């Protein structure tokens, strides 16, 4: 009988023990936090079991294990009275924990994953609230029949024009496709029906012609806007 080959762990960012340390340390901070602590304490009955489940969740994401069987998105979407600053606080504590652990490969792998998780949960939460209020979410892909004719500079928190941080519009016939390269960008539609989106690295949001809107960095990074218009006949 041929033995199974040992898995190659040389390219893994951390060990399971590192992840358990991360989970225990991070949620120890969360439980002590004035804003986040009461939310978690009100919804977690068995912390030992919860931490074990979270360790399985993070080992699945970072190491490819298959023990985790939960469904975190519906559970979080059902929580009342969430807001984006709470997710920002969660991310700040997470990044502080990974930094304090001093394992660069773990931090480089886990921090972007945490950002995507926070953005996903918030977008689901927002979509649910917008659906209940009959508010459409901003689209993430352009309609057919458009061609790109230009693009903006690469924007960062240091060079983002004040105009983009306040209500403004594109000109008639011009569609924008905001593409986030790194970090997290908040996109707001400032006219009825009001809407917003949290856009993470690799994701896009559509800016429709003459629709008032503005943008903010929720997490430092960079984005660019492509400009599109209808393809000219002939």
C-alpha positions as CSV (number, residue, x, y, z in Angstrom):
1,X,0.0,0.0,0.0
2,X,1.5,3.3,-1.0
3,X,1.5,5.9,1.8
4,X,-0.1,9.3,1.2
5,X,2.4,12.0,0.6
6,X,2.9,14.5,3.4
7,X,1.3,17.9,2.5
8,X,3.7,20.7,1.5
9,X,3.6,23.3,4.3
10,X,6.5,25.3,3.0
11,X,4.2,27.9,1.4
12,X,1.6,28.2,4.1
13,X,1.5,31.6,5.9
14,X,1.3,30.1,9.4
15,X,0.4,27.0,11.5
16,X,-2.9,26.0,13.1
17,X,-1.4,26.9,16.5
18,X,-0.7,30.4,15.2
19,X,-4.3,30.7,14.1
20,X,-5.6,29.6,17.4
21,X,-3.4,32.2,19.1
22,X,-4.7,34.8,16.7
23,X,-8.3,33.9,17.3
24,X,-7.9,33.8,21.1
25,X,-6.0,37.1,21.3
26,X,-8.2,38.9,18.9
27,X,-11.5,37.9,20.5
28,X,-10.0,38.6,23.9
29,X,-9.6,42.2,22.7
30,X,-13.1,42.2,21.1
31,X,-14.7,41.1,24.4
32,X,-13.0,44.0,26.3
33,X,-13.9,46.6,23.7
34,X,-16.5,49.1,24.8
35,X,-18.3,49.1,21.5
36,X,-17.9,45.5,20.2
37,X,-17.9,43.6,23.5
38,X,-21.6,44.0,24.4
39,X,-22.7,42.9,20.9
40,X,-20.7,39.7,21.1
41,X,-21.5,38.9,24.7
42,X,-25.2,39.2,23.9
43,X,-25.0,36.7,21.1
44,X,-22.3,34.2,22.1
45,X,-23.5,31.7,24.7
46,X,-20.5,29.3,24.7
47,X,-17.2,31.1,24.1
48,X,-15.1,27.9,24.1
49,X,-17.2,26.4,21.3
50,X,-17.3,29.7,19.5
51,X,-13.5,30.2,19.5
52,X,-13.0,26.6,18.3
53,X,-15.5,27.3,15.4
54,X,-13.7,30.5,14.5
55,X,-10.3,28.7,14.6
56,X,-11.8,26.2,12.1
57,X,-13.1,29.1,10.0
58,X,-9.7,30.8,9.8
59,X,-7.8,27.6,9.2
60,X,-10.1,26.9,6.3
61,X,-9.4,30.3,4.8
62,X,-5.6,30.4,5.4
63,X,-4.6,26.8,5.4
64,X,-7.3,25.1,3.3
65,X,-8.7,22.8,6.0
66,X,-12.2,21.5,5.7
67,X,-13.5,21.3,9.2
68,X,-15.6,24.5,9.2
69,X,-19.3,23.9,8.4
70,X,-20.9,27.1,9.5
71,X,-22.7,29.9,7.6
72,X,-21.5,33.2,9.0
73,X,-23.1,35.6,6.5
74,X,-26.8,34.9,7.4
75,X,-26.1,34.9,11.1
76,X,-24.4,38.3,11.0
77,X,-26.9,39.8,8.6
78,X,-29.6,39.0,11.2
79,X,-28.0,41.2,13.9
80,X,-29.8,44.5,14.6
81,X,-28.3,48.0,14.6
82,X,-25.0,47.3,12.9
83,X,-23.1,50.2,11.3
84,X,-19.9,50.5,9.3
85,X,-17.9,52.1,12.1
86,X,-18.4,48.9,14.1
87,X,-16.8,46.9,11.3
88,X,-14.0,49.4,11.1
89,X,-13.4,49.0,14.8
90,X,-13.4,45.2,14.3
91,X,-10.8,45.5,11.5
92,X,-8.6,47.9,13.6
93,X,-8.5,45.3,16.5
94,X,-7.7,42.5,14.0
95,X,-4.8,44.4,12.4
96,X,-3.5,45.3,15.8
97,X,-3.5,41.7,16.8
98,X,-1.8,40.4,13.7
99,X,0.8,43.1,14.1
100,X,1.5,42.3,17.7
101,X,2.0,38.6,16.8
102,X,5.0,39.5,14.6
103,X,4.4,36.9,12.0
104,X,4.6,38.8,8.7
105,X,3.3,36.0,6.5
106,X,0.3,35.6,8.7
107,X,-0.4,39.3,8.7
108,X,0.0,39.6,4.9
109,X,-2.5,36.8,4.4
110,X,-5.0,37.4,7.2
111,X,-5.4,41.2,7.1
112,X,-6.7,41.4,3.4
113,X,-9.0,38.4,4.2
114,X,-10.4,40.2,7.2
115,X,-11.0,43.3,5.1
116,X,-12.9,41.2,2.5
117,X,-15.0,39.5,5.2
118,X,-16.0,42.8,6.9
119,X,-16.9,44.3,3.5
120,X,-18.9,41.3,2.5
121,X,-20.9,41.2,5.7
122,X,-21.6,44.9,5.6
123,X,-22.7,44.8,1.9
124,X,-25.0,41.9,2.7
125,X,-26.4,43.8,5.7
126,X,-26.8,47.0,3.6
127,X,-28.4,45.0,0.7
128,X,-30.9,43.6,3.2
129,X,-31.7,47.0,4.6
130,X,-32.0,48.5,1.2
131,X,-34.3,45.7,0.0
132,X,-36.5,46.3,3.0
133,X,-36.6,50.0,2.3
134,X,-37.1,49.3,-1.5
135,X,-33.7,51.0,-2.2
136,X,-31.6,49.6,-5.1
137,X,-28.0,48.8,-4.5
138,X,-25.5,50.5,-6.9
139,X,-24.6,48.2,-9.8
140,X,-21.1,46.7,-10.0
141,X,-21.0,46.1,-13.8
142,X,-21.6,48.4,-16.8
143,X,-24.5,48.0,-19.2
144,X,-23.6,46.6,-22.6
145,X,-22.8,48.9,-25.6
146,X,-20.3,51.1,-23.8
147,X,-16.6,51.8,-24.7
148,X,-13.9,53.2,-22.5
149,X,-12.5,56.5,-23.6
150,X,-10.4,57.6,-20.6
151,X,-9.4,57.0,-17.0
152,X,-8.5,59.0,-13.9
153,X,-5.2,59.1,-12.1
154,X,-4.6,56.5,-9.4
155,X,-6.2,58.0,-6.3
156,X,-5.0,57.5,-2.7
157,X,-6.0,59.2,0.5
158,X,-3.1,61.6,0.0
159,X,-4.1,62.8,-3.5
160,X,-7.9,62.3,-3.5
161,X,-9.4,65.6,-4.7
162,X,-11.8,67.3,-2.3
163,X,-14.4,67.4,-5.1
164,X,-14.7,63.6,-5.1
165,X,-15.3,63.6,-1.4
166,X,-18.3,65.9,-1.8
167,X,-21.5,65.5,-3.9
168,X,-20.7,65.7,-7.6
169,X,-21.8,64.1,-10.9
170,X,-20.4,62.8,-14.1
171,X,-21.4,64.7,-17.2
172,X,-24.3,63.6,-19.4
173,X,-23.6,60.3,-21.3
174,X,-20.5,59.5,-19.2
175,X,-20.4,56.3,-17.1
176,X,-17.7,55.7,-14.6
177,X,-16.4,52.4,-13.4
178,X,-14.7,52.8,-10.0
179,X,-12.1,50.0,-9.6
180,X,-10.5,49.5,-6.2
181,X,-6.9,48.3,-6.3
182,X,-6.2,48.1,-2.6
183,X,-7.9,49.1,0.7
184,X,-11.7,49.8,1.0
185,X,-13.7,52.6,-0.6
186,X,-17.2,53.7,0.4
187,X,-19.4,54.8,-2.5
188,X,-22.5,56.9,-1.7
189,X,-25.4,57.8,-4.0
190,X,-26.5,61.2,-2.8
191,X,-29.9,61.4,-4.5
192,X,-33.1,59.4,-4.0
193,X,-33.1,56.5,-3.9
194,X,-30.1,56.9,-1.6
195,X,-27.7,53.9,-1.6
196,X,-24.1,53.0,-0.7
197,X,-21.6,50.3,-1.3
198,X,-18.4,49.1,0.4
199,X,-15.9,48.3,-2.4
200,X,-12.9,46.1,-1.6
201,X,-9.7,45.4,-3.6
202,X,-10.5,43.9,-7.0
203,X,-14.1,45.0,-6.9
204,X,-16.0,47.7,-8.9
205,X,-19.0,50.0,-8.6
206,X,-20.7,51.8,-11.4
207,X,-21.1,55.6,-11.5
208,X,-24.2,56.4,-13.6
209,X,-24.4,59.6,-15.7
210,X,-25.5,62.7,-13.8
211,X,-26.2,60.8,-10.6
212,X,-25.0,62.8,-7.5
213,X,-22.5,60.8,-5.5
214,X,-19.3,60.9,-3.5
215,X,-16.6,58.6,-2.3
216,X,-14.5,58.1,0.9
217,X,-11.7,55.8,1.9
218,X,-12.8,53.4,4.6
219,X,-9.4,51.8,4.6
220,X,-6.3,53.4,3.0
221,X,-5.5,52.1,-0.4
222,X,-6.0,53.2,-4.0
223,X,-8.6,53.3,-6.7
224,X,-9.1,54.5,-10.3
225,X,-12.1,55.4,-12.4
226,X,-12.6,54.4,-16.0
227,X,-14.8,56.6,-18.1
228,X,-17.1,55.0,-20.6
229,X,-19.7,56.2,-23.2
230,X,-22.0,54.7,-25.8
231,X,-20.2,53.3,-28.8
232,X,-20.6,55.7,-31.7
233,X,-22.3,54.2,-34.8
234,X,-20.1,54.0,-37.9
